[in-house]
Amino acid sequence: MRTLNHTLRASTLVELLVTMLVAGIVLLAAMEGLGIVVRLQQRRAEALRQAAAQREGCERIAALLLEADSLTGPDGRLRIHRAGDVWVLERVDSVLLCRHGAFADTLLHGIETLHLDRCDAAADTLEIGVEGHRLRFPLLPSRRRSYETQIARIENDHGYPTP
């Protein structure tokens, strides 16, 4: 019968130290790569959060203007008259604030300009300059005014006396 000779070859101390050094370098490179990925993800998450906050602010401005009866005031501070209430859009430093009584809310950051363009031929437009971009919100006639105009037109067509 044959005898099997299993011998284990041992590593020298130098080979063990070189292996540990290479493993340490690989581990450091992997950890640094992981740190870069984590920082990149944090920056992207912050950019997404800021974009979502700006989109939400724009949606809230559009909702305010959709139900607005009228808009008055100088540039930088606009009063929105809406169903008997007064809401104020105000530019403070580089922030757009919305005030209603004691309630105050920040709608947008990085505001450069807040301007109301009056136009006789088309809808008035609220123009907001935000970080080099221009946001424009058309001010459509209020639903109430449109409703009253349509009722008056119908009554005039039928010969009803107008008050």
Salt bridges, closest charged atoms under 4 A:
GLU32 OE2 - ARG39 NH2 3.82
GLU46 OE2 - ARG49 NH2 2.62
GLU56 OE2 - ARG60 NH1 3.11
GLU59 OE2 - ARG55 NE 3.55
GLU67 OE2 - ARG143 NH1 3.44
ASP75 OD2 - HIS115 ND1 2.58
ASP85 OD2 - HIS100 NE2 3.67
GLU90 OE2 - ARG77 NH1 3.04
GLU90 OE1 - ARG99 NE 2.85
ASP105 OD2 - ARG60 NH2 1.58
ASP117 OD1 - HIS115 NE2 2.57
ASP124 OD2 - ARG118 NH1 3.07
GLU127 OE2 - ARG134 NE 3.67
GLU127 OE1 - ARG136 NE 3.06
GLU148 OE2 - ARG144 NE 3.35
